[in-house]
């Protein structure tokens, strides 16, 4: 049987991920029964757990004799708590009733409870660091939370005007998506080493993975694929400016540009017109351009990884990089 790439990535950290699952579940519960019901619901529907994997792989890349410690586990818990909190809040912000094919928290328990659950998870994450005096990890994760919220707000502001430049797009995705992945790698590194330069290198690797990950997500918006959790052209309908679209708007003449913007602003529920935009993006090589850019970031991350010792964790991080750019969902 061919082992799936996600399972191959986990091989060097399989034991740690199992231990993490146990520790993480324990760290989430409270004395409030409805909260516990919701947390149980969240735990049963966990995603790929890419972020804790990044923490453990980064720690193992640098740890002497592969010894990772309690601080690494705490770092992975903090990251997963913060990530889960942002997903719960995102569903409220986006008015979304589904998450990974299941009902979202806000669909089942309404917005008020969903926002409070997100706040609870956020504070749980911060307290794990404070209670254990992991102030270095707390700083890394707090910066990521600030960046993520700034990125989201900047994206909302820009989607109102639809006048976003490529530079602004990269600022948004660095903050919105890449900052948390960068924090994962930096936290993993920081839990096993005091070398600032190594922590910075891993921060950079995480950031590059995050940027490539987001561009791949942008590309899914233009692909008919039953695997993907979001419908085709979901970003277009929400007036989110993605890289293929930005490139196209910069490539076409002013008449076509006005035509595309008019559809996105005023006719984004019209199936036929949205398809026209998708076809224009394909025709003007918007998808090819985004793919090229994604591979530039993929390559840059690989070249930094090549400077580290080529242990199992390094091989898994390279596999994870390949997975990010080749995944089907």
Buried (B, 14 or more C-beta within 10 A) or exposed (E): EEEEBBEBBBEBBEEBBEBBBEEBBEBBEEEEEEBEEBBEBBBEEBEEBBBBBBBBBBBBBBBEEBEBEEBBBBBBBBBBBBBBBBBBBBBBEEEBEEBEEBBBBBBBBEBEBBBBBBEBBBEBBBBBBEEBEBEBBBBBBBBBBEBBBBBBEBBEEBBEEBEBEBEBBBBBBBBBBBBBBBBBBBBBBBBBBEEEEBBEBBBBBBBBBBBBBBBBBBBBBBEEEEEBEBEBBBBBBEBBBBBBBBBBBEBBEEEBBEBBBEBBEEBBEEEEBBBBBBEBBBEBBBBEBBBEBBEEBBEBBBEEBEEBEEBBBBBBBBBBBBBBBEBEE
